[in-house]
Amino acid sequence: MPETIAPAVPPTPPVPLQALLAREDLALRQIAGPADPGIVIHWAHTSEMADPYPYLLGGELLLTAGVHIPEAAGSGTYFEDYVSRIVAAGGAALGFGLAPVHDTVPRALVVACERYGLPLLEVPPQTTFSGVARAVWQLMAQARLAELRRVTEAQQSLAAAASRPDPVPSVLRQLAQRLGGRAVLYGPDGTEVAGAGRETPEAVRTALAELAGVVRPTTAAAADTGRPPATPVSPSAPGPVPTPSGPATRPRPASPAQASPAPPAPTAPATRPHPASAPGPSTAPAGPPTRPRPASHASPAATRAHPTSATDTHGSTHLAVYALGAGAGFVLGVAAPRRDPGDHTIASVAAVLLSLLTGEHQSGAGAARSSALVRLLLGAPPEQVAPLLGTGQWLVVHARPEAQAPDAVAASALGAALGSPLVDLAGDVVRVLVPADREPEPQPGWTLGVSAAAGPPEWPAADTQAARALARARATRTPLVRHAARPALEDLVPRADADTHARTLLAPLAGQAALAETLRTWLSLHGSWDRTAVALDVHRNTVRQRIARCAALLAADLDDPDVRMELWFALRRT
């Protein structure tokens, strides 16, 4: 006997059957079948064929006036066969129009719909079938507009979250809020890097992590774990399979209807699985016989392609995962109690943003950095390694977030905003090496110090310049401070003579780096105790004690502007 086929879902949102019944202008009345609020309609279709099966795609509200019903239908199996064929074709509901052929709905048809779990609607004489179809499309248009509005608002909120100082956690929080569930970012090794939203049971977290492995590139996983790549999933083997029309889904186990082709007993009416059921193991009781769904025609290359997204269910929780970037190994996972229209689009927007925040930002940058690191470890000097990263001069940027301590993901996002993947997270400071032709701009939520442009031999000095610029930026509450690299009076003195004079003048402070740095910072901030304390992360009394100690060791009056100027020139040479 034939088997039920899955409905060919149109690009428009489905209409809940209850919404159609709520239309007072139609005056429809359900007289048989389940009153499940989850039953939806994808379209309306009118047919007076005795066997409408060949003409249905699934998900229809089939409308009929009973013209096809023979006079002796009530005494045979006509209605049983008729309803079973509608259910087998995936029909969502049956509407029976009263007058001019029938004054009432045949009792045998009501019994058959109850038995097969097909909702039966009574259409009054004043309601035309075209009016019902128009109402379906009106409800679809309203649902589509609501979905587009929801997706647009979600896109705007996700984009705003991506521009925050903590972009990755912010995007995850916004996504979890929009979907009403939990959003998780998995690293290339499968560990949870960040998460947001409502807590989920351990079993759901495990199932989501396992599903993430379906879309994670095997080469990335093998590189991070040291294990050989897993065998790609075959479409004929158990497990998630990519489909041409959407994300991969785990195949359902054989349902009782497929295992037992016998029709249900009259004492146990079957619940008809409605066409919009979410992917996952089927729990519907045995129903009418179904016909096999035609296999999709995919090329061998498409069959072997690794899926970029996959869906599954764990109990009543809907799971979805999305691969980020071009094989970097990061995966976005979502667990939500329901799956509404537009959820896939919203999650896809978040996946694109997270791909930009976590992925490589320059073509070949990963290979170049790997080669540069190997050469440095093998003893090559920085000036020989620097051409692998780019030509010309560079800027060193030191950055600290205003709110919380930075993490690896936030540091990577800052590097992306500054246009460089060369990022170092050193404690509470993020250091970024930026090509000099990319002028750093203030970043929301960050305080930046930028060095003067320098070649590889001067990088250590540039690093010191950036650190001092950051200290000054924090002390003056300025988003970005650049090191002033312009000609000064000290440049009129030969370098060797200036260095000798600086060492002689500052000799009493030799070996006391804290005193020298405190004096330098205090002078740069025009003798401000409070700003110096902020810049050095010490108490203002500590600053006072150190400056007093410097004055005593140098035997100098630090209130004298000439003394301050001379000491400042000397400190700039060290």
GUVEXBA-656486 format. One record per residue (C-alpha): x, y, z; residue in three letters; chain. Coordinates in steps of 0.1 Angstrom, whole numbers. Layout:
      x      y      z  res  chain
      X      Y      Z  Ala      A
...
! end
This chain:
      x      y      z  res  chain
      0      0      0  Met      A
     12     36     -5  Pro      A
     32     55     21  Glu      A
     28     90     33  Thr      A
     51    116     16  Ile      A
     65    147     33  Ala      A
     48    179     20  Pro      A
     65    201     -5  Ala      A
     68    231     18  Val      A
     63    265      0  Pro      A
     85    295      8  Pro      A
     56    312     27  Thr      A
     50    306     64  Pro      A
     23    280     72  Pro      A
    -11    290     86  Val      A
    -23    274    119  Pro      A
    -56    257    113  Leu      A
    -69    273    145  Gln      A
    -63    308    130  Ala      A
    -84    299    100  Leu      A
   -112    286    123  Leu      A
   -111    319    142  Ala      A
   -121    339    111  Arg      A
   -157    349    119  Glu      A
   -163    359     82  Asp      A
   -158    323     72  Leu      A
   -178    306     99  Ala      A
   -159    273     95  Leu      A
   -166    246    121  Arg      A
   -145    216    129  Gln      A
   -166    185    133  Ile      A
   -140    157    134  Ala      A
   -104    150    138  Gly      A
    -78    163    163  Pro      A
    -80    198    176  Ala      A
    -42    201    178  Asp      A
    -30    238    178  Pro      A
      2    226    160  Gly      A
    -17    216    128  Ile      A
     -8    240    100  Val      A
    -19    246     64  Ile      A
      4    254     36  His      A
    -22    260      9  Trp      A
    -58    255      0  Ala      A
    -69    233    -29  His      A
   -103    224    -44  Thr      A
   -109    190    -59  Ser      A
   -139    168    -67  Glu      A
   -118    138    -77  Met      A
   -127    105    -61  Ala      A
    -90     99    -56  Asp      A
    -72    133    -51  Pro      A
    -39    116    -41  Tyr      A
    -20    121    -74  Pro      A
    -28    159    -73  Tyr      A
    -18    167    -38  Leu      A
     17    179    -27  Leu      A
     10    177     11  Gly      A
      0    202     37  Gly      A
    -32    212     19  Glu      A
    -67    221     31  Leu      A
    -86    201      6  Leu      A
   -120    216     -2  Leu      A
   -148    195    -17  Thr      A
   -186    198    -22  Ala      A
   -190    160    -24  Gly      A
   -198    159    -61  Val      A
   -177    128    -65  His      A
   -196    108    -38  Ile      A
   -217     80    -52  Pro      A
   -252     74    -39  Glu      A
   -243     41    -22  Ala      A
   -211     54     -6  Ala      A
   -224     52     29  Gly      A
   -228     14     29  Ser      A
   -193      6     16  Gly      A
   -156     15     21  Thr      A
   -157     46     -1  Tyr      A
   -151     71     26  Phe      A
   -125     50     43  Glu      A
   -106     48     10  Asp      A
   -111     84      2  Tyr      A
    -98     97     36  Val      A
    -69     73     37  Ser      A
    -57     85      3  Arg      A
    -58    121     15  Ile      A
    -39    113     47  Val      A
    -14     92     26  Ala      A
     -8    122      4  Ala      A
      0    144     34  Gly      A
    -32    164     34  Gly      A
    -35    187     64  Ala      A
    -73    190     66  Ala      A
   -105    184     47  Leu      A
   -132    211     42  Gly      A
   -167    199     32  Phe      A
   -190    224     16  Gly      A
   -228    223     23  Leu      A
   -252    229     -5  Ala      A
   -260    225    -33  Pro      A
   -251    188    -34  Val      A
   -253    178      3  His      A
   -273    195     31  Asp      A
   -252    178     58  Thr      A
   -218    162     60  Val      A
   -221    125     55  Pro      A
   -219    106     88  Arg      A
   -195     80     73  Ala      A
   -171    107     63  Leu      A
   -171    121     99  Val      A
   -163     86    112  Val      A
   -135     80     86  Ala      A
   -119    114     95  Cys      A
   -120    105    132  Glu      A
   -104     72    125  Arg      A
    -75     85    104  Tyr      A
    -70    116    125  Gly      A
    -78    141     97  Leu      A
    -94    174    107  Pro      A
   -128    178     90  Leu      A
   -142    213     86  Leu      A
   -178    221     78  Glu      A
   -180    250     53  Val      A
   -214    268     55  Pro      A
   -234    276     23  Pro      A
   -226    313     24  Gln      A
   -188    307     24  Thr      A
   -173    301    -10  Thr      A
   -142    280    -15  Phe      A
   -124    309    -32  Ser      A
   -132    329      0  Gly      A
   -115    302     21  Val      A
    -85    302     -2  Ala      A
    -82    339     -1  Arg      A
    -83    338     37  Ala      A
    -55    313     37  Val      A
    -33    335     16  Trp      A
    -42    366     37  Gln      A
    -31    348     68  Leu      A
      1    337     50  Met      A
      8    373     40  Ala      A
      3    385     76  Gln      A
     26    357     89  Ala      A
     52    365     63  Arg      A
     52    402     72  Leu      A
     55    393    109  Ala      A
     84    370    101  Glu      A
    102    396     80  Leu      A
     97    422    107  Arg      A
    111    398    133  Arg      A
    141    388    112  Val      A
    149    425    104  Thr      A
    148    435    140  Glu      A
    170    405    149  Ala      A
    195    414    122  Gln      A
    197    450    136  Gln      A
    202    438    172  Ser      A
    228    412    162  Leu      A
    248    438    142  Ala      A
    247    462    171  Ala      A
    258    434    194  Ala      A
    288    426    171  Ala      A
    300    462    175  Ser      A
    302    461    213  Arg      A
    335    457    232  Pro      A
    327    420    239  Asp      A
    312    412    205  Pro      A
    311    374    207  Val      A
    293    371    240  Pro      A
    270    399    230  Ser      A
    260    382    198  Val      A
    254    349    216  Leu      A
    233    367    242  Arg      A
    212    385    216  Gln      A
    207    353    196  Leu      A
    197    333    227  Ala      A
    172    361    236  Gln      A
    157    362    201  Arg      A
    153    324    198  Leu      A
    143    319    235  Gly      A
    169    292    241  Gly      A
    207    288    245  Arg      A
    234    297    220  Ala      A
    269    282    223  Val      A
    302    288    204  Leu      A
    324    257    201  Tyr      A
    361    258    193  Gly      A
    379    238    167  Pro      A
    386    211    194  Asp      A
    349    208    203  Gly      A
    352    226    237  Thr      A
    326    253    246  Glu      A
    343    287    241  Val      A
    313    309    251  Ala      A
    276    305    258  Gly      A
    246    325    266  Ala      A
    209    321    274  Gly      A
    189    297    295  Arg      A
    206    267    311  Glu      A
    198    234    295  Thr      A
    200    198    309  Pro      A
    233    180    307  Glu      A
    217    155    281  Ala      A
    208    184    258  Val      A
    242    199    261  Arg      A
    258    166    252  Thr      A
    235    161    222  Ala      A
    242    196    209  Leu      A
    280    191    213  Ala      A
    277    158    194  Glu      A
    256    175    166  Leu      A
    283    202    163  Ala      A
    308    174    153  Gly      A
    286    167    123  Val      A
    294    201    107  Val      A
    329    206    120  Arg      A
    355    200     93  Pro      A
    373    168     99  Thr      A
    407    183     91  Thr      A
    403    211    117  Ala      A
    392    186    144  Ala      A
    421    163    136  Ala      A
    446    191    137  Ala      A
    434    202    172  Asp      A
    430    168    187  Thr      A
    458    149    171  Gly      A
    433    122    160  Arg      A
    429    111    123  Pro      A
    400    127    105  Pro      A
    367    109    109  Ala      A
    351     92     79  Thr      A
    327    116     61  Pro      A
    290    109     67  Val      A
    274     89     38  Ser      A
    238     98     28  Pro      A
    229     62     31  Ser      A
    245     57     65  Ala      A
    229     66     99  Pro      A
    236    102    109  Gly      A
    230    137     97  Pro      A
    229    141     60  Val      A
    231    174     39  Pro      A
    201    182     18  Thr      A
    200    205    -12  Pro      A
    172    226      2  Ser      A
    184    233     38  Gly      A
    203    222     68  Pro      A
    212    185     73  Ala      A
    189    166     96  Thr      A
    193    133    114  Arg      A
    172    106     97  Pro      A
    142     94    117  Arg      A
    140     58    129  Pro      A
    114     37    111  Ala      A
     80     47    124  Ser      A
     53     21    134  Pro      A
     35     30    102  Ala      A
     65     20     81  Gln      A
     71    -11    101  Ala      A
     35    -23    101  Ser      A
     15    -16     69  Pro      A
    -17    -28     83  Ala      A
    -44     -2     88  Pro      A
    -52      9    124  Pro      A
    -79     -8    144  Ala      A
   -111     11    148  Pro      A
   -106     11    186  Thr      A
    -73     30    185  Ala      A
    -75     59    160  Pro      A
    -42     70    147  Ala      A
    -28    105    152  Thr      A
    -18    119    118  Arg      A
     17    134    118  Pro      A
     11    170    106  His      A
     33    183     78  Pro      A
     52    209     98  Ala      A
     66    185    124  Ser      A
    101    192    134  Ala      A
    129    168    124  Pro      A
    137    141    149  Gly      A
    125    107    160  Pro      A
     89    102    153  Ser      A
     66     93    182  Thr      A
     33     93    164  Ala      A
     13     61    167  Pro      A
      6     38    138  Ala      A
    -13     55    110  Gly      A
    -24     48     75  Pro      A
      1     33     50  Pro      A
     25     57     34  Thr      A
     44     58      1  Arg      A
     82     63     -1  Pro      A
     94     98     -8  Arg      A
    114    100    -40  Pro      A
    151    102    -34  Ala      A
    167    136    -42  Ser      A
    189    137    -73  His      A
    223    149    -60  Ala      A
    256    148    -79  Ser      A
    284    126    -64  Pro      A
    303    158    -55  Ala      A
    273    173    -37  Ala      A
    267    140    -19  Thr      A
    303    140     -5  Arg      A
    301    177      5  Ala      A
    304    184     42  His      A
    272    199     56  Pro      A
    275    235     69  Thr      A
    244    232     91  Ser      A
    224    204    108  Ala      A
    193    201    129  Thr      A
    180    175    154  Asp      A
    157    172    184  Thr      A
    163    159    219  His      A
    130    153    235  Gly      A
    111    186    231  Ser      A
    142    207    225  Thr      A
    151    217    190  His      A
    188    216    182  Leu      A
    207    234    153  Ala      A
    244    239    145  Val      A
    262    260    119  Tyr      A
    298    258    108  Ala      A
    316    291    109  Leu      A
    340    305     84  Gly      A
    359    285     57  Ala      A
    370    254     76  Gly      A
    384    271    107  Ala      A
    365    246    130  Gly      A
    344    270    150  Phe      A
    307    260    153  Val      A
    276    278    165  Leu      A
    251    257    184  Gly      A
    215    266    193  Val      A
    191    248    216  Ala      A
    155    261    218  Ala      A
    122    248    231  Pro      A
    105    256    197  Arg      A
    113    263    161  Arg      A
     95    292    146  Asp      A
     96    306    111  Pro      A
    126    328    107  Gly      A
    147    311    133  Asp      A
    170    296    107  His      A
    175    330     90  Thr      A
    182    347    124  Ile      A
    207    320    134  Ala      A
    224    322     99  Ser      A
    229    360    104  Val      A
    245    353    138  Ala      A
    267    326    121  Ala      A
    280    351     95  Val      A
    288    377    122  Leu      A
    306    351    144  Leu      A
    325    339    113  Ser      A
    339    374    108  Leu      A
    347    377    145  Leu      A
    365    344    149  Thr      A
    380    337    114  Gly      A
    411    346     95  Glu      A
    411    382     82  His      A
    439    380     56  Gln      A
    444    355     28  Ser      A
    472    332     38  Gly      A
    478    349     71  Ala      A
    477    316     91  Gly      A
    504    300     70  Ala      A
    525    331     71  Ala      A
    523    334    109  Arg      A
    531    297    112  Ser      A
    562    301     91  Ser      A
    573    332    110  Ala      A
    569    315    143  Leu      A
    589    285    132  Val      A
    617    307    120  Arg      A
    618    327    152  Leu      A
    619    295    173  Leu      A
    648    283    151  Leu      A
    668    315    158  Gly      A
    660    338    129  Ala      A
    661    375    139  Pro      A
    629    395    137  Pro      A
    640    416    107  Glu      A
    643    384     86  Gln      A
    609    371     97  Val      A
    590    404     93  Ala      A
    587    402     55  Pro      A
    566    370     59  Leu      A
    540    391     77  Leu      A
    541    421     53  Gly      A
    564    448     40  Thr      A
    569    483     53  Gly      A
    567    497     88  Gln      A
    543    487    116  Trp      A
    525    502    146  Leu      A
    523    485    180  Val      A
    489    490    197  Val      A
    483    483    234  His      A
    447    481    245  Ala      A
    427    476    276  Arg      A
    389    471    278  Pro      A
    370    495    300  Glu      A
    347    469    316  Ala      A
    361    435    321  Gln      A
    394    416    316  Ala      A
    398    406    279  Pro      A
    396    371    267  Asp      A
    410    354    236  Ala      A
    378    359    216  Val      A
    376    396    225  Ala      A
    412    401    216  Ala      A
    407    384    182  Ser      A
    377    407    176  Ala      A
    398    438    184  Leu      A
    424    426    160  Gly      A
    397    422    133  Ala      A
    385    458    140  Ala      A
    420    471    137  Leu      A
    427    451    105  Gly      A
    453    427    118  Ser      A
    453    391    129  Pro      A
    486    396    148  Leu      A
    472    397    183  Val      A
    488    389    217  Asp      A
    467    386    249  Leu      A
    492    395    277  Ala      A
    473    395    310  Gly      A
    449    425    311  Asp      A
    465    441    280  Val      A
    460    432    244  Val      A
    489    439    220  Arg      A
    483    442    183  Val      A
    508    446    155  Leu      A
    492    467    128  Val      A
    507    477     94  Pro      A
    515    514     95  Ala      A
    492    522     65  Asp      A
    462    512     86  Arg      A
    456    540    110  Glu      A
    440    527    142  Pro      A
    408    544    152  Glu      A
    392    546    187  Pro      A
    373    514    195  Gln      A
    341    515    216  Pro      A
    348    500    250  Gly      A
    386    500    246  Trp      A
    414    524    256  Thr      A
    443    523    231  Leu      A
    479    534    231  Gly      A
    496    535    197  Val      A
    533    537    190  Ser      A
    551    555    162  Ala      A
    557    536    130  Ala      A
    587    514    133  Ala      A
    606    487    114  Gly      A
    613    453    129  Pro      A
    646    463    146  Pro      A
    627    491    165  Glu      A
    597    469    175  Trp      A
    608    466    212  Pro      A
    611    504    215  Ala      A
    577    507    197  Ala      A
    562    483    223  Asp      A
    575    505    251  Thr      A
    560    536    233  Gln      A
    526    519    230  Ala      A
    526    509    267  Ala      A
    534    545    278  Arg      A
    507    559    254  Ala      A
    482    535    269  Leu      A
    491    546    304  Ala      A
    486    582    294  Arg      A
    453    574    277  Ala      A
    440    557    308  Arg      A
    452    585    331  Ala      A
    436    612    309  Thr      A
    405    591    301  Arg      A
    412    595    264  Thr      A
    400    566    241  Pro      A
    433    567    220  Leu      A
    467    583    225  Val      A
    494    582    199  Arg      A
    531    584    206  His      A
    543    618    194  Ala      A
    571    610    169  Ala      A
    581    644    157  Arg      A
    614    664    157  Pro      A
    623    678    192  Ala      A
    651    699    207  Leu      A
    669    667    219  Glu      A
    674    658    182  Asp      A
    698    688    179  Leu      A
    722    670    203  Val      A
    743    641    189  Pro      A
    727    608    200  Arg      A
    759    596    217  Ala      A
    763    628    238  Asp      A
    726    628    247  Ala      A
    728    592    259  Asp      A
    759    598    280  Thr      A
    743    629    296  His      A
    711    609    303  Ala      A
    729    581    320  Arg      A
    750    605    341  Thr      A
    720    625    352  Leu      A
    698    595    361  Leu      A
    726    574    376  Ala      A
    711    577    411  Pro      A
    680    559    399  Leu      A
    699    531    382  Ala      A
    685    497    392  Gly      A
    653    512    405  Gln      A
    629    508    375  Ala      A
    598    516    396  Ala      A
    612    550    406  Leu      A
    623    559    370  Ala      A
    590    548    355  Glu      A
    570    567    382  Thr      A
    591    599    375  Leu      A
    586    596    338  Arg      A
    548    591    341  Thr      A
    545    619    367  Trp      A
    564    643    344  Leu      A
    544    633    314  Ser      A
    512    641    333  Leu      A
    524    675    344  His      A
    529    664    380  Gly      A
    493    651    386  Ser      A
    493    627    415  Trp      A
    459    613    407  Asp      A
    465    607    370  Arg      A
    499    591    377  Thr      A
    483    568    402  Ala      A
    457    557    376  Val      A
    483    552    349  Ala      A
    505    531    372  Leu      A
    477    513    390  Asp      A
    490    523    424  Val      A
    477    545    453  His      A
    483    583    450  Arg      A
    503    581    483  Asn      A
    527    556    467  Thr      A
    532    581    439  Val      A
    540    609    464  Arg      A
    565    587    482  Gln      A
    583    576    450  Arg      A
    586    612    437  Ile      A
    599    623    471  Ala      A
    625    595    469  Arg      A
    635    605    434  Cys      A
    640    641    445  Ala      A
    662    630    473  Ala      A
    683    606    452  Leu      A
    687    632    424  Leu      A
    693    661    449  Ala      A
    670    681    427  Ala      A
    641    705    431  Asp      A
    613    688    411  Leu      A
    591    719    413  Asp      A
    617    738    392  Asp      A
    605    737    355  Pro      A
    641    737    342  Asp      A
    649    706    363  Val      A
    617    689    351  Arg      A
    626    697    314  Met      A
    661    684    318  Glu      A
    650    652    335  Leu      A
    623    647    308  Trp      A
    648    649    280  Phe      A
    670    624    299  Ala      A
    642    600    305  Leu      A
    633    600    269  Arg      A
    668    587    261  Arg      A
    663    556    283  Thr      A
! end
